[in-house]
Amino acid sequence: MGVRLAAGSAGIKYKDRTDVLMAVLAPGTQIAGVLTRSKTSSAPVDWCKAQLSTGSGRVLVVNSGNANAFTGRAGMDAVRHVAESASAAVGCRPQEVFVASTGVIGEPLPYAKITKIL
């Protein structure tokens, strides 16, 4: 199967602008990562660090417009919702979903906009 890619407009920051990418990886894909060692890493970075120990991944979800950084518990909840939605769409475990966000810092991620298009 290789890699399947899809992109869409969730309206995270701007209306009618492509701001979400979903990459679906073949079953058995091995993953590795090099992530920041900052003590102020974002919720997506913290999520990915926790999932790396599994050694496998099935999905990568990337959004722009909102970095989901400095968002506390709400940020981790948003990542979990996105991972659960992507895993349900693909048929894998949420722990096999990796999430990356870029954009505005300090604003809660409107994750429902992302889960709606996944």
N, C-alpha and C positions, 0 to 999 in steps of 0.2 A: 504494500500500500504506500510506503514512503511517507510523504508529508502532504496534508491537505490544508489549504489556506483559505480563509474567508475574512473579509473586512466589511465593516458597516458603520453607519452613523447612529450613534446613541444620543447625541446632543448633550454630551457631558459639559462642554463649555460653550460651544458654538453650534447653532442649528445647521443642519445639512452639510456637515463636514465629517469626513471619515475619521473616526476617532477610536475605533476598537478593531483589533486584529485577533483572530483565533487561529492557532496552528494546531492541527491534530496530527500526532505522531503515531507511527506504526506500533502495534503491540510489541513489547520487548525492547523498546528504545532505551538505551542506557544514557543517563544524564550525569553531568558534573557541573559545578559552578564555582565561580570566583566572585565573592560578594564583599561589600564594604565591611570593614572592621569598626566602623564608627559606632559609638555608643548611642547615637541618635538616628539609627537607620529607620527607614519607613516600614509601614506594616507589610507591604509586599515583599520587601527584603527579608524581614523576620520570618514570614510565612515560608519563603523559598529556602531559607537556611534550615528550617525545621524539616522540610520535605527531602532535602538532598540525601539524607541517610538511607532512603529507600533505594537509591541507585537507578530508579527507572522513572520515566515520565511519559505521559500520553498527550498532555495538552499544555499549550502556552497561551495565555490571554494577556494582551497588552492594550492599555488604554492611554490616550493622551488627553490633556486638558486639566487633569487633576492628579497630583503626585501621591495622594493618600499618605502624606508624611506629616508628622506632628498632629496626628488625629486621634491618638490614644486608643481606648477600647473600641470606639466606633470604627476606627480604621481597620482593626483586626477583624471585627464583625463583618465589615464590607468585603474584605478579602475572602473570608470563609463563605459568604453568600455567593460570590463570584465563582469560587472553586467548586462549590456544591452544584451550582447551575451548569457550569461547563462539564463537570463529571457526569451529570445526569444526561446531558445532550450527547455525550460520547459513549457512555456506558463504562466508566472507569471509577476508581476511587478518588475522592477529593484530594487525597495525598499525592496523586499522580498529576495534579494540576499545578502549574507554576504561573505566577502572576507578576506583571511588571506595570508600573504606572509612572507617567511623567506629566509634569504640568505645575499648576498652582500648588503651593505648599500651605498647609494649615487649614484647608477647607475640607469638610467631610466629603468623602467620595459618594456621589449619587449612584450607588451600586445597582439600584433597581432599574436604572436606564440601561445598564450593561446586561443584567440578567434577562431583561426583556428581549434583547436582540440575539442573545446566545441561543 
